[in-house]
């Protein structure tokens, strides 16, 4: 799940829900965003879901604050808790290991993602 608080001009939050992950297997997960292409969720370099609604990428609404985006890995037990979002029970939140995390200053393209996950 990618949860984007205050991601629309009206201050509405956007959820992007990808496929269920297989057990006991490594899966590369990527999230990209740009003003032009909006929000995209990939698994193993394949585009799974997109949201054209996510025109903003910050934690604030409008001009009230320009807080940077917060990245939470695993389960967040605050206002953005995934429990109950579109039927996702708490038992389906992330339980596993993370190997690496990268943050880039630009939107990665499909070819970039394929290059990163090459064994």
ZIMOWO-V476003 format. One record per helix or strand of 2 or more residues. SS is the DSSP state (hx for helix, st for strand). FROM is the first residue (numbers start at 1). TO is the last residue. If there is no record, write none. Layout:
<<SS | FROM | TO> <SS | FROM | TO>>
//
This chain:
<<st | 2 | 4> <st | 14 | 16> <st | 29 | 34> <st | 38 | 43> <st | 46 | 51> <hx | 85 | 87> <hx | 90 | 92> <hx | 110 | 116>>
//
